[in-house]
């Protein structure tokens, strides 16, 4: 009878340890995914801002070309 009780206690300990490890790994995975999502968001924001800067620069170059033609 003591062997069965010992085996059940060992089983419970193993189950709690396994589930605890799974939960800890899951929390870490979720945290790392959130960090990656933030980095991707920052990158996308930068891409959008650079598109606006490029558009503005293109417009400025056209205006400079127009002014050069007016001077000639």
N, CA, C and O atoms as a MOPAC input file, in Angstrom:
PM7 MOZYME 1SCF
protein

 N      0.82100 1    -1.19300 1     0.00000 1
 C      0.00000 1     0.00000 1     0.00000 1
 C      0.86900 1     1.26300 1     0.00000 1
 O      0.53500 1     2.24500 1    -0.66300 1
 N      1.96100 1     1.24000 1     0.72800 1
 C      2.83900 1     2.41500 1     0.76600 1
 C      3.47800 1     2.67800 1    -0.58600 1
 O      3.76200 1     3.82600 1    -0.92700 1
 N      3.70600 1     1.62300 1    -1.35800 1
 C      4.27600 1     1.80200 1    -2.69200 1
 C      3.30100 1     2.55400 1    -3.60000 1
 O      3.71700 1     3.38800 1    -4.40400 1
 N      2.03100 1     2.26400 1    -3.47400 1
 C      1.00700 1     2.93400 1    -4.28600 1
 C      0.91100 1     4.40100 1    -3.88800 1
 O      0.82800 1     5.27400 1    -4.75200 1
 N      0.92200 1     4.67600 1    -2.59700 1
 C      0.85100 1     6.06700 1    -2.12400 1
 C      2.08300 1     6.84500 1    -2.58600 1
 O      1.96900 1     7.98800 1    -3.02800 1
 N      3.24100 1     6.23400 1    -2.48600 1
 C      4.47700 1     6.87900 1    -2.94700 1
 C      4.41700 1     7.15600 1    -4.44100 1
 O      4.81900 1     8.22900 1    -4.89200 1
 N      3.92500 1     6.21100 1    -5.20000 1
 C      3.80600 1     6.38800 1    -6.65000 1
 C      2.82200 1     7.51100 1    -6.97900 1
 O      3.08000 1     8.30100 1    -7.88600 1
 N      1.70400 1     7.59800 1    -6.26200 1
 C      0.72500 1     8.66700 1    -6.49100 1
 C      1.30000 1    10.03600 1    -6.14400 1
 O      1.06800 1    11.01200 1    -6.85800 1
 N      2.05000 1    10.10600 1    -5.04900 1
 C      2.68400 1    11.37600 1    -4.67400 1
 C      3.70500 1    11.78700 1    -5.73800 1
 O      3.78000 1    12.95800 1    -6.10900 1
 N      4.47700 1    10.83700 1    -6.22100 1
 C      5.46000 1    11.12300 1    -7.27600 1
 C      4.75000 1    11.57400 1    -8.54800 1
 O      5.20900 1    12.49300 1    -9.22600 1
 N      3.63400 1    10.92900 1    -8.87200 1
 C      2.86000 1    11.30400 1   -10.04900 1
 C      2.35300 1    12.73200 1    -9.93600 1
 O      2.44800 1    13.51000 1   -10.88500 1
 N      1.81000 1    13.07400 1    -8.76300 1
 C      1.31000 1    14.44000 1    -8.54200 1
 C      2.44300 1    15.45700 1    -8.65300 1
 O      2.27900 1    16.50600 1    -9.27600 1
 N      3.58100 1    15.15100 1    -8.05600 1
 C      4.72900 1    16.05800 1    -8.14800 1
 C      5.18700 1    16.24500 1    -9.57400 1
 O      5.49900 1    17.36100 1    -9.98800 1
 N      5.23200 1    15.16800 1   -10.32500 1
 C      5.63900 1    15.24200 1   -11.73000 1
 C      4.64800 1    16.07100 1   -12.53800 1
 O      5.04600 1    16.88200 1   -13.37400 1
 N      3.35400 1    15.86500 1   -12.28800 1
 C      2.32700 1    16.61900 1   -13.01900 1
 C      2.42500 1    18.10800 1   -12.71800 1
 O      2.38600 1    18.93100 1   -13.63200 1
 N      2.55100 1    18.45600 1   -11.44000 1
 C      2.65300 1    19.87000 1   -11.07900 1
 C      3.91400 1    20.49900 1   -11.67200 1
 O      3.87400 1    21.63000 1   -12.15500 1
 N      5.01300 1    19.78300 1   -11.63700 1
 C      6.25700 1    20.29500 1   -12.21600 1
 C      6.15200 1    20.49400 1   -13.71400 1
 O      6.62100 1    21.49800 1   -14.25100 1
 N      5.54100 1    19.54300 1   -14.38200 1
 C      5.38000 1    19.63800 1   -15.83500 1
 C      4.48500 1    20.80300 1   -16.21200 1
 O      4.83200 1    21.59700 1   -17.08600 1
 N      3.33900 1    20.91100 1   -15.56100 1
 C      2.42100 1    22.01000 1   -15.87400 1
 C      3.02700 1    23.36000 1   -15.50600 1
 O      2.80600 1    24.35100 1   -16.20200 1
 N      3.78200 1    23.40200 1   -14.42500 1
 C      4.46600 1    24.65000 1   -14.05900 1
 C      5.46700 1    25.06100 1   -15.11200 1
 O      5.56700 1    26.24000 1   -15.45100 1
 N      6.20900 1    24.10200 1   -15.63300 1
 C      7.17500 1    24.39000 1   -16.70300 1
 C      6.49700 1    24.84700 1   -17.97700 1
 O      6.97600 1    25.75700 1   -18.65200 1
 N      5.38700 1    24.21900 1   -18.30300 1
 C      4.64300 1    24.60700 1   -19.50500 1
 C      4.12300 1    26.03400 1   -19.36500 1
 O      4.21600 1    26.82100 1   -20.30700 1
 N      3.58000 1    26.37200 1   -18.20300 1
 C      3.06400 1    27.72900 1   -17.99100 1
 C      4.18100 1    28.76500 1   -18.04900 1
 O      4.00100 1    29.83100 1   -18.63700 1
 N      5.32300 1    28.47200 1   -17.45200 1
 C      6.45100 1    29.40800 1   -17.48500 1
 C      6.94500 1    29.61500 1   -18.91800 1
 O      7.21300 1    30.74400 1   -19.32600 1
 N      7.06300 1    28.53300 1   -19.67300 1
 C      7.50400 1    28.64300 1   -21.06100 1
 C      6.48900 1    29.42500 1   -21.89400 1
 O      6.87000 1    30.20500 1   -22.76800 1
 N      5.20800 1    29.21900 1   -21.62700 1
 C      4.16700 1    29.92700 1   -22.35500 1
 C      4.22900 1    31.42500 1   -22.06600 1
 O      4.09100 1    32.23900 1   -22.97900 1
 N      4.43300 1    31.78800 1   -20.80900 1
 C      4.53500 1    33.20400 1   -20.45100 1
 C      5.72100 1    33.85600 1   -21.15700 1
 O      5.61200 1    34.97400 1   -21.66100 1
 N      6.84400 1    33.16000 1   -21.19200 1
 C      8.02800 1    33.68800 1   -21.85700 1
 C      7.78800 1    33.85000 1   -23.35400 1
 O      8.18600 1    34.85400 1   -23.94500 1
 N      7.14300 1    32.87200 1   -23.96000 1
 C      6.84500 1    32.94700 1   -25.39300 1
 C      5.92400 1    34.12000 1   -25.69900 1
 O      6.15200 1    34.85400 1   -26.66100 1
 N      4.89500 1    34.30000 1   -24.89700 1
 C      3.96600 1    35.41400 1   -25.10400 1
 C      4.69100 1    36.74300 1   -24.94400 1
 O      4.46500 1    37.67100 1   -25.72000 1
 N      5.55900 1    36.84100 1   -23.94300 1
 C      6.31900 1    38.07700 1   -23.72300 1
 C      7.20100 1    38.38900 1   -24.92200 1
 O      7.24800 1    39.53100 1   -25.38200 1
 N      7.90500 1    37.37400 1   -25.43300 1
 C      8.80000 1    37.60300 1   -26.56700 1
 C      8.02400 1    37.97500 1   -27.82800 1
 O      8.49000 1    38.79800 1   -28.61700 1
 N      6.86500 1    37.39200 1   -28.02600 1
 C      6.03600 1    37.74800 1   -29.18700 1
 C      5.58200 1    39.19900 1   -29.07900 1
 O      5.58600 1    39.92400 1   -30.07400 1
 N      5.19000 1    39.62900 1   -27.88100 1
 C      4.78200 1    41.02300 1   -27.68100 1
 C      5.93600 1    41.97100 1   -27.99000 1
 O      5.73100 1    43.01400 1   -28.61100 1
 N      7.14400 1    41.61800 1   -27.56200 1
 C      8.30500 1    42.46200 1   -27.83500 1
 C      8.56900 1    42.54200 1   -29.34100 1
 O      8.88400 1    43.61300 1   -29.85800 1
 N      8.44300 1    41.43000 1   -30.03400 1
 C      8.63500 1    41.43400 1   -31.48300 1
 C      7.56800 1    42.25700 1   -32.18800 1
 O      7.86000 1    42.94700 1   -33.16400 1
 N      6.33100 1    42.18900 1   -31.70200 1
 C      5.25200 1    42.98600 1   -32.29600 1
 C      5.53800 1    44.47100 1   -32.13000 1
 O      5.25900 1    45.25600 1   -33.03700 1
 N      6.08700 1    44.87000 1   -30.99200 1
 C      6.42400 1    46.27400 1   -30.78300 1
 C      7.53200 1    46.71900 1   -31.73200 1
 O      7.48000 1    47.82500 1   -32.27100 1
 N      8.53100 1    45.86500 1   -31.93800 1
 C      9.61100 1    46.20500 1   -32.86100 1
 C      9.08500 1    46.33300 1   -34.28600 1
 O      9.47800 1    47.24500 1   -35.01400 1
 N      8.20900 1    45.43500 1   -34.68300 1
 C      7.63900 1    45.48700 1   -36.03300 1
 C      6.80900 1    46.74900 1   -36.19900 1
 O      6.83900 1    47.37900 1   -37.25600 1
 N      6.07200 1    47.12200 1   -35.16600 1
 C      5.26500 1    48.33700 1   -35.22000 1
 C      6.15500 1    49.56800 1   -35.39300 1
 O      5.84500 1    50.45200 1   -36.19200 1
 N      7.25400 1    49.62800 1   -34.65200 1
 C      8.18900 1    50.75100 1   -34.78900 1
 C      8.77400 1    50.78900 1   -36.19200 1
 O      8.90700 1    51.86000 1   -36.78500 1
 N      9.12300 1    49.62400 1   -36.72200 1
 C      9.68800 1    49.56000 1   -38.07000 1
 C      8.66700 1    50.04700 1   -39.10400 1
 O      9.00600 1    50.81800 1   -40.00100 1
 N      7.42500 1    49.59700 1   -38.97400 1
 C      6.39700 1    50.01900 1   -39.91800 1
 C      6.16700 1    51.52300 1   -39.83800 1
 O      5.94900 1    52.17300 1   -40.86000 1
 N      6.21400 1    52.08100 1   -38.62800 1
 C      6.05700 1    53.51800 1   -38.46000 1
 C      7.18700 1    54.25700 1   -39.16600 1
 O      6.95500 1    55.28500 1   -39.80300 1
 N      8.40100 1    53.74100 1   -39.05700 1
 C      9.54700 1    54.34500 1   -39.72100 1
 C      9.38000 1    54.30100 1   -41.23200 1
 O      9.67900 1    55.27900 1   -41.91800 1
 N      8.91100 1    53.18800 1   -41.75300 1
 C      8.71100 1    53.05700 1   -43.19800 1
 C      7.69200 1    54.08800 1   -43.68200 1
 O      7.89700 1    54.72100 1   -44.71700 1
 N      6.61100 1    54.25800 1   -42.94900 1
 C      5.59400 1    55.24200 1   -43.32800 1
 C      6.15900 1    56.65700 1   -43.29700 1
 O      5.88700 1    57.46000 1   -44.19000 1
 N      6.93900 1    56.95700 1   -42.27500 1
 C      7.52800 1    58.29400 1   -42.16700 1
 C      8.52200 1    58.53800 1   -43.29600 1
 O      8.56300 1    59.63600 1   -43.85200 1
 N      9.31800 1    57.54100 1   -43.64100 1
 C     10.28100 1    57.70500 1   -44.72600 1
 C      9.56800 1    57.90900 1   -46.06300 1
 O     10.05400 1    58.65700 1   -46.91100 1
 N      8.43500 1    57.26100 1   -46.25700 1
 C      7.67000 1    57.46900 1   -47.48800 1
 C      7.22800 1    58.92600 1   -47.57800 1
 O      7.30200 1    59.53500 1   -48.64500 1
 N      6.76800 1    59.48700 1   -46.45400 1
 C      6.35800 1    60.89200 1   -46.44500 1
 C      7.53700 1    61.82500 1   -46.71200 1
 O      7.39800 1    62.81300 1   -47.43300 1
 N      8.68600 1    61.51600 1   -46.13700 1
 C      9.87600 1    62.34000 1   -46.36300 1
 C     10.29800 1    62.27300 1   -47.82500 1
 O     10.64800 1    63.29400 1   -48.41800 1
 N     10.26900 1    61.08600 1   -48.40500 1
 C     10.64300 1    60.94200 1   -49.81000 1
 C      9.67400 1    61.71400 1   -50.70800 1
 O     10.09400 1    62.33200 1   -51.68600 1
 N      8.40300 1    61.68100 1   -50.38600 1
 C      7.41100 1    62.42000 1   -51.17500 1
 C      7.66500 1    63.91900 1   -51.06500 1
 O      7.58500 1    64.64700 1   -52.05500 1
 N      7.96900 1    64.36600 1   -49.87100 1
 C      8.24900 1    65.78200 1   -49.65800 1
 C      9.51000 1    66.20400 1   -50.40700 1
 O      9.54100 1    67.27700 1   -51.00900 1
 N     10.53200 1    65.38300 1   -50.37500 1
 C     11.77700 1    65.69900 1   -51.07500 1
 C     11.54300 1    65.73800 1   -52.58400 1
 O     12.08200 1    66.59900 1   -53.28000 1
 N     10.75200 1    64.82200 1   -53.07500 1
 C     10.44600 1    64.80000 1   -54.51000 1
 C      9.72500 1    66.08100 1   -54.91200 1
 O     10.02200 1    66.67300 1   -55.95000 1
 N      8.78100 1    66.49900 1   -54.08800 1
 C      8.05500 1    67.73600 1   -54.35800 1
 C      9.00300 1    68.93300 1   -54.33100 1
 O      8.90200 1    69.82500 1   -55.17300 1
 N      9.91200 1    68.95100 1   -53.37700 1
 C     10.87200 1    70.05400 1   -53.27500 1
 C     11.77700 1    70.08800 1   -54.50200 1
 O     12.08600 1    71.17100 1   -55.00000 1
 N     12.20800 1    68.93200 1   -55.00100 1
 C     13.06200 1    68.89600 1   -56.19200 1
 C     12.31300 1    69.42500 1   -57.41500 1
 O     12.89800 1    70.12200 1   -58.24500 1
 N     11.04300 1    69.10400 1   -57.53000 1
 C     10.25100 1    69.62700 1   -58.65600 1
 C     10.15300 1    71.14300 1   -58.56900 1
 O     10.27300 1    71.84500 1   -59.57300 1
 N      9.93700 1    71.62800 1   -57.37400 1
 C      9.81800 1    73.08600 1   -57.19400 1
 C     11.14500 1    73.76900 1   -57.51500 1
 O     11.14900 1    74.83400 1   -58.13400 1
 N     12.25500 1    73.18900 1   -57.11400 1
 C     13.57300 1    73.74900 1   -57.42000 1
 C     13.79500 1    73.77300 1   -58.92800 1
 O     14.30100 1    74.75600 1   -59.47000 1
 N     13.41600 1    72.69200 1   -59.60100 1
 C     13.55900 1    72.65500 1   -61.06100 1
 C     12.71100 1    73.73700 1   -61.71400 1
 O     13.15500 1    74.36900 1   -62.67300 1
 N     11.50200 1    73.96200 1   -61.21500 1
 C     10.64000 1    75.01700 1   -61.75400 1
 C     11.27100 1    76.38800 1   -61.54600 1
 O     11.24300 1    77.22300 1   -62.45000 1
 N     11.83000 1    76.62600 1   -60.38600 1
 C     12.48300 1    77.91500 1   -60.11300 1
 C     13.70300 1    78.12000 1   -60.99900 1
 O     13.95700 1    79.23400 1   -61.45800 1
 N     14.45100 1    77.06900 1   -61.23900 1
 C     15.61200 1    77.17900 1   -62.13600 1
 C     15.17500 1    77.55300 1   -63.54700 1
 O     15.83100 1    78.36200 1   -64.20300 1
 N     14.08600 1    76.97900 1   -64.01400 1
 C     13.57800 1    77.29800 1   -65.34600 1
 C     13.08200 1    78.73700 1   -65.41800 1
 O     13.23200 1    79.39400 1   -66.44800 1
 N     12.49300 1    79.23000 1   -64.33400 1
 C     12.02300 1    80.61300 1   -64.31700 1
 C     13.19700 1    81.59800 1   -64.35900 1
 O     13.10400 1    82.66400 1   -64.96600 1
 N     14.29600 1    81.22300 1   -63.70700 1
 C     15.46100 1    82.10300 1   -63.68200 1
 C     16.11300 1    82.18500 1   -65.07200 1
 O     16.60200 1    83.24200 1   -65.46800 1
 N     16.11500 1    81.09200 1   -65.78800 1
 C     16.74000 1    81.06400 1   -67.13200 1
 C     15.90300 1    81.81100 1   -68.08900 1
 O     16.24900 1    81.90700 1   -69.26700 1

